Amino acid sequence: MSTQKINIAVIGASGYTGADLVRLAMRHPNIEIKALVAKTHAGKPMATVFPHLGGHGLPDLVDVDAVDWDGIDAVFCGLPHGTAHAIISKLPSKIKIIDMSADFRLRDRDTYEQWYGLKHSAPELLNRAVYGLSEHYRDDISSASLVACPGCYPTAVLMALLPVVKAGVIDVDDLIIDAKSGVTGAGRAPKLGTLFSETGEGLSPYAIAGHRHAPEIEQEVSKLAGRDITVNFTPHLIPMSRGELVTCYAKLTKDHVIADVRQALQEAYEDRPFVRLLEGGVIPATQHVRGSNYCLIGVFADRIKNRVIIISTIDNLVKGSAGQALQNFNLMFDLAETAGLEQLPLFP
């Protein structure tokens, strides 16, 4: 096992994804946390903002301008979209960057500006950024200096769909994706729609036919399909803190059967430590991945002839964000892919 020590900074450490990254990084054998950046909470101990992270000697939160970047090897950025690209573009070129925002996920600048409603201040970095879906871009990630971690919904969806799209066993022109996520996916800043009294004891769709993760899913499916693909994607908010489950409905292509779908997924993930294709009839559930970097996938025959249902579940804060970011960090620094991510799901 490598004893190399790598100095990191976490920008946006007072958000949910930033805090979960810190939680995981604290147990990583090769990481030294040198700086924690948070604009609103600058000057406070981390334990004041997140008591569960207290007692471990973490540095206090500081403003980004107070960081000595000369001593930093890698940066994890957990800022909201629209703010990350301006800060990342000013970081020293020697630093490897793992961005958990949406600012570098979309390869096309016009698509980003259309869906996010703002100008991209660092378009020159878009070609440099590698899409950080760990299991599917391993080689590119290992040599990258800037990795754009996928959104939580695209992670769960693409893990289920990319192997079967590549194998040609489903019709990419007939994809329906029903997605559900816990409220931490909306971030920590208070919003009316994520207050307990607004979300508790209910289930609601949102951003119908207009969610910003749709073009990200389409970007990756289209790349494999070799042409532009549009998907039917509807997200829902579930009154729980973390967890995500997507149900993908697809039509089988001619002469293919359910077994071909399972085979494509099995071959894609047989040597991947964090993805498990469940036995036939076993149903994935969010409680089976809570707190872990695992993705569980189940395959079921639809009652409608020649159709398949693929279900994928992840923890939106771990495999859907901070865990995948740490997995990408491991690939970038040629470390064991599972380092810092060995924890099993917390159940019940």
Residue, then its C-alpha position, 0 to 999 in steps of 0.5 A: m500500500s502506498t504511503q504517499k501523503i497528498n495535501i488537499a484543500v476542500i472548497g465549499a466545505s460547509g455544504y453537504t457534499g463538501a462535508d461528506l468529502v471531508r468525512l471520507a477523506m479523514r479516513h483516507p491513508n494518503i490524504e492530509i487535509k490542509a485547508l477547508v474553504a467556506k465563504t459564509h463560515a470563514g473563521k469558524p472551526m469545522a466542528t461548529v458547523f458540523p459537530h460530527l466532524g469535531g475532535h479530529g484536528l481539522p483546520d478551521l474554515v477560511d476564505v479562499d484567499a487565505v489558502d497557501w496554494d503552494g502547499i496543495d496538491a489537489v483540490f476538491c470543489g463542492l461549490p454550487h454551479g456558477t461559482a466553481h468555474a470562476i474560482i477553479s480557473k484561478l488555481p495554480s496549474k500544478i494542482k489537480i482538481i476534482d470538481m463536484s459542481a456542474d460547471f465542467r460536466l457539459r462539454d458544450r459551452d452553449t449547452y451549459e449556458q442554455w441549461y444553467g442560464l449564465k455565461h461560463s467564465a472559463p470555457e477554455l477549461l471545458n476541453r481539458a475537463v474529463y467526465g468523472l464517471s469512474e467506472h467508464y472513464r478510468d483511463d482518462i481520469s487517471s491522466a487528468s488534471l481536471v475531473a468533472c464529477p457527474g451529477c447524482y442523477p446521471t451517475a445512477v442513470l448512466m451506471a444502469l444504461l451505458p453498458v446496455v447502450k454500448a452492447g446495443v441491446i436496448d432502443v435508445d430512442d425509447l428511454i423513460i427514466d423515473a428518478k427519486s432523490g433525498v433532499t440533500g441533493a438540493g444543497r444546504a442553503p435553505k429553500l422553501g421547497t426543501l423545508f421539512s413542512e414542505t417535503g415531509e409526508g409527501l412525494s413530489p416531482y419537480a423540474i418536469a421535462g426541464h431538469r438540468h441533469a437531462p442534458e448530461i445524461e443525453q450527452e453520455v448516451s449520445k456519445l455511445a449511440g453516435r447521434d443525438i438522443t433525447v431521454n424522458f427524465t422526471p425527478h422526484l423529491i423524497p422526504m429523506s436526507r440521502g439516497e437515490l433510486v432510478t427506474c429506467y424503462a427501455k425497449l429491447t432491440k430485435d432478437h435480444v432478451i432480458a438475459d442479454v441486458r444482464q450479461a452486458l451489465q455483468e461484463a461491464y462491472e465484473d471487476r469494478p469494486f463498487v458496482r453490484l448486479l443483483e441476482g434475479g428478483v432481488i430489488p435494489a433499495t436506497q437503504h442498501v447503499r446508505g453511507s457507502n460508495y456502492c451502486l446496486i443494479g437490478v434487472f426485471a422483465d416488464r409485463i409489456k413484451n420486449r421491454v426491460i426495467i433496470i433499477s439503480t440505487i446509490d447514496n446521492l452524497v457518496k457515489g453520487s458526489a463525494g465518494q465518486a470524487l474520492q474514487n476519481f482522486n484515487l485514480m488520478f494519483d494511482l492509488a488503490e481505487t477503494a482507499g478511503l471508501e471501504q465502509l459498508p452501507l449502514f442498514p437499517 
